[in-house]
């Protein structure tokens, strides 16, 4: 968590110094939560020029922003409500809307602000015990409709829709940071790093920035 928080700070400083703003996509899940809490506390809180940070989300559950399952709510509670970031700089996915509509609307926002394909300064990701990342889950080809920036699809194992960035967005970032921890994820981590390329089985294997850095924590 310390390393992830400090990587966030370094990328923010570099982006703001070089281009005047920092565009970051946050991850949901349990692993980044501690890093968000560290960023919201001193001394790290004052090391980020929050007025020039624009926050997006790499994926979202199809729930309202008040739901305990919402990635936005987790990030808001741990980080965004505790730092001086302008509300208009927080760009959430409207998971409460019809999934295809929400995906199309978010793609329009991302494309308008960052181009097509968009060029994020940092995309933060995690990895599930099944090898998924963002909301790219096993059993669905992650390259499907990958020219779309954001896609919504039904995850059979979860019996729900999810909204997610596509590989074209993830792999165009300047820096992709994957943070994963826990014994339950060790078999997937080994398979992803040491095994054959099987993105239908381990979708996180599609993460390979075309002109940027990939860092595993």
N, C-alpha and C positions, 0 to 999 in steps of 0.2 A: 504493500500500500504506500509506503514511503517513497519507493522508487517510482511508482506510477504517478503519484502527486508531483514529484519533482520533474518528471518528464513533461507533464502537463505545463508546469511553470516555464520550463525551458522553451518549449514549442510556442507558448503564448508570447514570451518576450521576443523571440526571434521573428515571429510573424508580425507583431506590432511594430517592431523596429524597422523591418524591411518593407512591409506592405500596408501598415497603418491599422490593421485589424486581424483578429484571430478567429478563424472559423473552425469549430470543433463539434464533432458528433459524439455524444455520450453513449455509454453502454448501460443496459439494465442489468439485472441479476445481482447476485450477492457479492461477487469478488470486488467490483469497483466501489462499493459503498464506503469502505474504510478510507479509500483514497479521497472520495468526495468530502468526507468529514474532516480529513486533514487539510484539504484546500480551503475549507471554510473557517479554519482556526489560524490564529497567529502562531508562528511568524509567516506562514505561507500565504495567508489571505492578503496581506499587503504587498506581496511580491507579484501580483497579477493586476494589470490595468483593466479592471473589469468593465469599464465604460466602453472599451474597444473589443470586447469578447462577444461573439455571436454563437449561441448554443443551439445545436440541433440534436436529433436522436436517430441512432442507426436503425432502431426498430421500436415497435410498440404493440402492446396487447390491445385487443378491441374492447376496451373498457373506458369509462369516464375518467377524467383526470383526478377525481376524488377517490378512485378505487385503490385498495391496497395492492392490487396487481399492476398498477400503472407504473411504467418506467419513469414517466414524467414526475409522478408524485414522489417516488423515491429520490430522484435527483433534486426536486424542489425542497424536500424536507431536510436532506443532508447537506446540500450545497447552495442551491440557487436562492433560497430565501434568507441565506446567511451571509451573502456577499453583495456589494453594491453594483450589481449588474442591472442595467436598464430593462424594465419588463419587455419593452419592444425588441430586445436583443435575444429573447428566448423564444425559439420557434418549435413548438411542440406538434406532434402528430395528433390529429383529432380522432383518437381511437373510438370515441363514442359515435362517430358517424358511420354510415354504411361503408364497409371496408374498401371497395373499389373506388368510391368517391373520395374517401380519406387519402388513399394512396395517390390518386391523381392530383388532388389539391396539394399534397406535400411535395410531389414531384415538381409542380408548378412553382412553388415557393423556392425550393432548392435551385431549380434551373434559373429562375429570375435573378437570384442573388449571387449564384456561383457559376453560372454557365452550364452548358451541356456538352460533354460531361462536366459535372462540378469538380472543383479542385479544393478539397478540404485541407486545412493545415494538419489536422489530427483527427483520425477516426479511432475511437476506443472500442474494443471488442472484448468479449469473453468467450469461453468455450464450455459447452455443456458436456456432461458425461457421455452423451451420445454423439459427440463430435459436431454439434450444431454451433453456429455463430450468428449473431444478430437474430433474425427469425428465418434463417435458411436451415431447414430441417432435413434429416435423412429421408430418402425415398422420393424426394422431388428434385429434379435436375436443377441445380442452382443457376445454370446458364439459360434456363427458360426465360424468354422475354427480357434478356439481360440488357437490351438496348433501352428498356424502360428504366427510369431512375429509381422508382419506388414501386413495389408490387405488393398486392394483397393476395393471400391464398389460404385455403383451408388446410389446417394441420390435423390429419386424421387421428394421430395418437393423443392429441390434446382436445379434440372435438371442438375446435374453435378456429376462427380466422386470426391471422397475424399480418402485420404490415411491416415491411422491411426494405432497407436499401438493397439494391442488386449489386452483383460483383462489379459492374461497370463503374459504380460510384465508389465502392470500397477501394478498388485497385487503382483509382486515379488520385488518391490522397497523397499528400507529401509524406505523411507518416501514418502508418497503421500500427497500433499498439494492442497486443493481445495479452490480457492478464487472466491467468487461470490458476486455481489452487485447489488442493484437497485430494485425498487418496482415491475418492471415487472417480476422479477424472484421469488418473494415471494411465489406465489401459487405453483410453481414447487418445491421450497425448502421445503415448508411444506409437500407436497405430498411425496417427497423423504425421508424426515427425519421421518415423523409421519405416513405415509400411508403404505399400503401393499407393499410387494416386487413384483414389476411388471417391470422387466427390458426391456420388449418390449415397455412399455410406457415411462419409465424413465430410460434410459440406465445407467445413472450415479450410479444407485443402485448396479451395479456389482462391483464397486470399494470397495474392502475390502482386504487390504494387508494381505497376508498369514503369513508373518514373518516381519512385519514392522509397522510403525505408519501411521495413517490417521489423518490429521488435516484439519478442516473446518475453513475458515475465511469468 
